[in-house]
Amino acid sequence: MHRALQPVVCTALMTLAIALPTQAGQITQVTVYPDRAGITMEKELTLEAGEGILSIDGLPTRLDVNTVSVRASGPQGMRLGALETRTIPGRDLAHPREQALTEQLQELEDEKRHIDDRIRAHQVQMRLIEQLGTHPEALPDSAEWPQAWERVGEGALGVLDAIHQQERARRTLEADIERVRRELEQLQSGRRDSLQARIHYHSPEAASATVTLEYTVPDARWTPLYEARLDTDTQELRLIQRAEVRQNTGQDWSDIPLYLSTAQPRLGGYLPVPPPWYLDVPRPAPTTTRLSRSLPEAAMAAEADTAQLEGTTFTARYRVPGRVNIASDNQPHRHNLGEEVMEARLSVRAAPRMAPRAYLFAESVFEGETPLLPGPLTLFQDGALVGQHRLAGLRPNSELDMAFGVDERVGIDYQLERDDKGQEGRLRRQNRLQRSHLMTIHNSHGRDVEVTLLDRLPVSRDERITVTLADDASEPSERDMNDDRGLLAWHRTVEAGEELTLRFSYTVTWPDDMDTPSGLR
């Protein structure tokens, strides 16, 4: 009489060895992190009454021992004991593609050696022909010399042509050899050594059981990829999120549900605590050797690295639609994760003094449910590729500000209107520079355009040097924009088909007994 099945759990943390797979369990789920993967594997086994050993084969050699967890579903009273592993060295290459590439590389290198041999043989022929050409006295009759020279020349041309053909064939082979070597380097799995897990158990009766093994492995990762597609007619911004997954763990993932996590296990949950900070009376610095000086520098560098890593706080988990197949060949596999459609506020921005071009910007609010990791961003405007950038990490309800290339329908002109240098004052003479520029914007769109113009006012670092915006200057909308001293911004609306001119003028003064301020152009 069989009793009800009872789940049994055993967590194993021990030293692992390496083994050759004989019978492997089935991978039922994979969670990929930015630098590793979590694997769930199951196997149906038959238990004997009493003491016994359950085996799961085909595990990767670099399995992380600290993450191994075993559980089993079997008859009531079943108990799991110790977990052991053993190693069986492999004889075949781990991946069929790697085996095929290795054989192809050997064939190509053999063919290259044959070509080299043929070239050397032709070179021997050429040396013999050259010797005949330099010893015409060997011919008994001088009347035969012209005919002999002609034959020598024809023979030389034939041999040289054969050498050139073989050299061209060798160059083609060398390119093929380099291509195959690069592909082999991407696989990088080597011989198939794998791990066999042996789990001791006790069962009150003979029955069947399902063993589940969970573990993490390196050599797997995923990176986020983004596309931003702007429709300027509807002012709609679509942010498309994709994931690129690669793995070279030694196990193929076939027909499995795939999850992607933004958690970073490598950080280990460690919170760096600020070290003690002491203040004391200044003392003369002691004389130290180069070696002793290098030690604090190394410690400071480590603290800086830790602080940088601590700034990453995003966490999310994605379920890739459907079931996927990812071979252990380190090749990229791209999957769609989602898409956000947002209303965008369009504007153009220009820094006329730097470049007479207007750049289209789209502003919006990201209202996704989960945070987004930083990653490469490809930009499209009305279906056309306009550039590539990098998306900073985004949290829900954070502001989004993207540049979509040059707006060819907005013209920018920047002209010097006045550049006068003179002196002022009678008792206290001062040098004075008055400079003025005209910034002109022409809107060729059939709609009004929001425009932001940027320029920079000189900033004095000496109290004797004064910089003022002239009275006739167009009043800027922002001064010291984004806390950047001297950066001015003019926000204006330019109607469809209209032109707008702004004046940027300023005055710089400094004492007569002072040289022209450095940096004044």
SVG drawing of the C-alpha trace seen along z (x, -y; Angstrom):
<svg xmlns="http://www.w3.org/2000/svg" viewBox="-2 -113 82 115">
<polyline fill="none" stroke="black" stroke-width="0.4" points="0.0,0.0 1.4,-3.3 1.4,-6.3 0.8,-10.0 3.7,-11.7 5.7,-14.1 8.0,-16.9 11.5,-16.6 14.0,-19.5 17.8,-19.4 20.1,-22.4 23.7,-21.4 26.7,-23.7 29.9,-21.7 32.9,-21.4 32.0,-20.2 34.1,-18.2 33.7,-17.8 32.1,-14.8 31.0,-13.4 27.2,-13.3 25.6,-9.9 21.9,-10.7 21.0,-14.3 17.9,-15.8 15.6,-18.2 16.0,-21.9 12.5,-23.2 13.1,-26.9 15.9,-29.5 16.3,-32.9 19.1,-35.0 20.8,-37.8 23.1,-40.5 26.1,-38.2 24.8,-34.7 21.8,-32.3 19.7,-30.4 18.8,-26.9 16.0,-24.6 16.4,-21.0 14.1,-18.0 14.5,-14.3 12.1,-11.3 13.8,-8.5 12.9,-5.1 13.5,-4.5 14.4,-1.3 13.3,-0.5 15.9,-1.4 19.2,-3.3 20.0,-4.4 21.6,-7.0 19.8,-9.3 21.9,-10.6 21.5,-13.8 24.0,-14.0 25.1,-16.6 25.6,-19.5 28.0,-22.3 31.5,-22.2 31.4,-25.8 28.2,-25.4 28.2,-27.6 28.3,-25.3 26.9,-28.0 23.6,-28.1 22.8,-24.4 19.4,-23.4 17.9,-19.9 14.3,-18.9 12.4,-15.7 8.8,-14.6 8.4,-11.0 6.7,-8.6 5.9,-9.7 8.9,-9.1 11.5,-9.6 14.6,-11.5 17.4,-13.1 21.0,-12.9 24.4,-14.1 25.1,-15.4 28.2,-14.1 29.7,-14.8 32.3,-13.2 34.2,-13.9 34.5,-12.0 36.8,-13.8 35.2,-14.4 36.5,-13.2 34.4,-15.1 34.0,-18.8 31.1,-20.3 29.1,-21.7 28.4,-20.0 29.1,-23.3 32.5,-23.5 33.4,-20.0 32.4,-20.9 34.4,-24.2 37.5,-22.4 37.4,-19.9 36.9,-22.6 39.8,-24.6 42.1,-21.5 41.1,-21.0 41.7,-24.6 45.2,-24.6 46.0,-21.3 45.0,-23.0 47.2,-26.0 50.2,-23.8 49.6,-22.1 49.5,-25.6 52.7,-26.6 54.3,-23.4 53.2,-24.2 54.6,-27.7 57.9,-26.4 58.0,-23.9 57.3,-26.7 60.1,-28.8 62.5,-25.9 61.4,-25.9 62.0,-29.7 65.5,-29.4 66.3,-26.8 65.0,-29.0 67.0,-31.9 70.2,-29.8 69.5,-28.9 69.1,-32.5 72.4,-33.5 74.5,-30.7 73.8,-30.9 77.3,-29.6 75.9,-26.1 74.2,-26.3 76.4,-24.9 75.3,-27.3 74.9,-31.0 72.2,-31.0 70.0,-29.1 70.3,-31.8 67.2,-33.9 65.0,-30.8 66.4,-29.7 65.8,-33.1 62.2,-33.1 61.6,-29.7 63.2,-30.8 60.9,-33.9 57.8,-31.8 58.7,-29.4 59.4,-32.1 56.0,-33.8 54.2,-30.5 55.9,-29.8 55.3,-33.3 51.7,-33.2 51.3,-29.9 52.9,-31.4 50.5,-34.4 47.5,-32.1 48.6,-30.0 49.3,-33.2 45.7,-34.4 44.3,-31.1 46.4,-31.3 45.0,-34.7 41.5,-33.4 42.3,-30.5 43.9,-32.7 40.7,-34.8 38.6,-31.6 40.9,-30.4 40.7,-33.7 36.9,-33.6 36.6,-30.1 39.1,-30.9 37.0,-33.9 33.8,-31.8 35.6,-29.1 36.8,-31.8 33.2,-32.8 32.2,-29.3 35.1,-28.8 33.7,-25.7 36.5,-23.2 36.2,-19.5 32.9,-18.3 33.7,-17.8 30.5,-17.9 29.3,-17.3 27.3,-14.3 25.4,-14.9 24.8,-11.9 22.1,-12.4 21.9,-9.8 18.4,-9.0 16.3,-6.7 12.9,-5.5 10.5,-3.3 9.4,-1.5 10.1,-1.2 8.4,-4.1 9.0,-6.8 10.2,-10.3 10.8,-13.6 14.1,-15.3 14.5,-19.0 17.9,-20.6 18.4,-24.4 21.7,-26.2 23.4,-29.2 26.1,-29.2 28.3,-31.9 28.9,-32.5 25.3,-33.7 24.0,-37.2 21.4,-39.6 21.6,-43.2 18.8,-45.7 18.4,-47.3 16.1,-50.2 14.5,-51.8 12.8,-55.2 10.5,-55.9 9.1,-59.5 6.2,-60.3 6.4,-64.1 2.9,-64.3 1.1,-62.7 3.8,-63.7 3.8,-60.1 6.9,-58.6 7.2,-54.8 9.9,-53.3 10.5,-49.7 12.4,-47.5 14.3,-44.4 16.8,-42.0 19.9,-40.4 20.6,-37.0 23.9,-35.1 25.0,-31.9 28.0,-29.6 27.3,-27.5 27.8,-24.1 24.1,-23.3 21.6,-24.0 18.3,-25.5 15.6,-23.8 11.9,-24.7 12.1,-26.4 10.3,-29.4 12.8,-32.2 12.9,-34.9 15.1,-38.0 16.0,-39.6 17.7,-43.0 19.0,-41.8 22.7,-41.7 23.9,-38.8 27.5,-39.9 26.9,-42.8 26.0,-40.2 23.8,-42.5 26.8,-44.1 26.4,-47.6 29.7,-49.5 30.0,-51.3 31.9,-54.6 35.2,-54.2 36.2,-56.3 37.1,-60.0 39.6,-61.6 40.6,-65.2 43.9,-66.1 46.5,-68.9 48.5,-69.1 51.9,-67.5 54.8,-67.4 54.3,-64.7 56.7,-61.8 59.1,-60.6 57.8,-57.5 58.9,-55.1 57.1,-54.7 55.7,-51.3 54.2,-52.7 52.6,-55.6 50.9,-53.2 49.0,-51.4 46.5,-54.2 46.0,-54.9 44.9,-51.3 42.5,-51.5 41.0,-54.7 40.5,-53.2 38.7,-50.2 36.3,-52.5 35.5,-54.5 34.7,-51.3 32.4,-50.2 30.5,-53.5 30.0,-53.3 28.5,-49.8 26.3,-50.8 24.5,-53.3 22.7,-50.5 19.4,-49.9 16.9,-48.8 15.2,-45.5 12.7,-43.9 11.8,-40.5 10.6,-39.9 8.9,-36.9 9.9,-36.4 6.8,-35.4 6.4,-31.8 9.1,-29.1 12.6,-29.7 15.6,-27.7 19.1,-29.1 22.1,-27.0 25.3,-27.2 27.3,-28.9 27.5,-32.5 25.4,-33.8 23.0,-36.7 19.3,-36.1 17.0,-39.1 13.6,-39.1 10.9,-41.8 10.1,-42.7 7.6,-45.5 6.6,-48.9 5.5,-52.2 3.6,-54.7 3.8,-58.3 2.7,-61.7 5.7,-63.9 6.2,-67.6 8.4,-68.6 10.8,-71.5 14.1,-72.5 17.3,-73.6 20.3,-75.3 23.7,-76.7 24.3,-79.0 27.8,-80.0 28.9,-76.4 26.9,-75.1 24.3,-76.8 21.9,-73.9 18.6,-73.2 18.2,-69.9 14.8,-68.3 14.0,-67.2 11.1,-65.2 10.1,-65.5 7.8,-63.0 7.1,-61.2 7.9,-57.5 4.9,-55.8 6.0,-52.1 5.3,-49.7 8.9,-48.6 12.2,-50.5 14.5,-50.3 18.2,-49.5 20.7,-51.7 21.4,-50.4 22.1,-51.3 19.4,-53.4 18.6,-53.6 16.7,-56.7 14.3,-56.9 12.4,-60.0 9.5,-59.3 10.9,-55.9 14.4,-57.2 17.5,-56.3 18.8,-59.5 21.4,-58.3 22.4,-56.2 22.7,-57.1 22.6,-55.5 19.5,-55.5 20.1,-56.3 18.2,-54.2 14.6,-55.2 12.1,-54.8 8.3,-55.0 7.1,-58.6 10.5,-60.0 11.1,-62.6 12.4,-61.6 14.3,-64.0 15.6,-62.7 17.4,-64.3 16.3,-63.2 18.9,-64.7 18.9,-67.9 15.6,-69.6 16.3,-70.7 13.2,-72.8 14.5,-75.2 17.2,-77.6 19.8,-79.1 22.0,-82.1 24.6,-83.7 26.2,-87.0 28.6,-89.3 26.9,-92.7 29.4,-94.7 32.9,-94.2 34.2,-97.4 37.2,-97.9 38.0,-101.2 38.6,-103.0 36.4,-104.9 36.7,-107.1 39.0,-110.1 40.4,-109.7 40.2,-105.9 40.8,-104.6 39.3,-101.3 39.4,-99.1 36.0,-98.2 34.9,-95.6 31.4,-95.7 30.3,-92.8 27.0,-91.9 25.7,-89.0 22.4,-88.5 20.7,-85.1 18.1,-84.5 15.7,-81.5 13.6,-80.8 10.7,-78.3 9.8,-76.5 7.4,-74.2 3.6,-74.4 3.2,-74.7 4.5,-76.8 7.8,-75.6 9.1,-75.9 12.7,-77.1 15.5,-77.2 18.7,-79.1 21.8,-78.7 24.8,-80.9 27.3,-81.7 28.2,-84.9 31.8,-85.2 32.3,-84.6 34.8,-86.7 37.2,-85.1 38.6,-88.4 36.7,-91.2 38.5,-93.8 36.9,-92.2 33.2,-93.0 30.8,-91.3 27.3,-92.7 24.6,-91.9 23.9,-95.0 20.7,-97.0 19.9,-96.3 20.2,-92.5 17.2,-90.3 16.3,-89.2 17.2,-85.5 14.6,-83.2 17.1,-81.5 20.5,-82.5 23.0,-80.0 20.8,-77.2 21.0,-73.9 23.4,-75.7 25.9,-76.1 27.5,-79.6 27.2,-81.8 24.9,-79.6 22.0,-81.6 18.8,-80.2 16.1,-82.0 12.8,-80.1 10.6,-81.5 7.8,-80.4 8.3,-80.9 5.2,-80.8 4.9,-78.8 6.8,-80.4 8.1,-83.2 11.5,-84.5 12.7,-85.7 15.9,-87.6 17.4,-87.9 20.3,-90.0 23.0,-88.7 25.2,-91.6 27.5,-92.1 30.2,-94.4 33.4,-93.5 35.6,-96.0 38.9,-95.7 41.5,-98.2 43.9,-100.1 46.9,-98.7 45.8,-95.1 46.6,-93.0 43.7,-91.7 41.9,-89.0 42.9,-85.5 40.1,-83.6 38.7,-86.7 38.3,-85.9"/>
</svg>
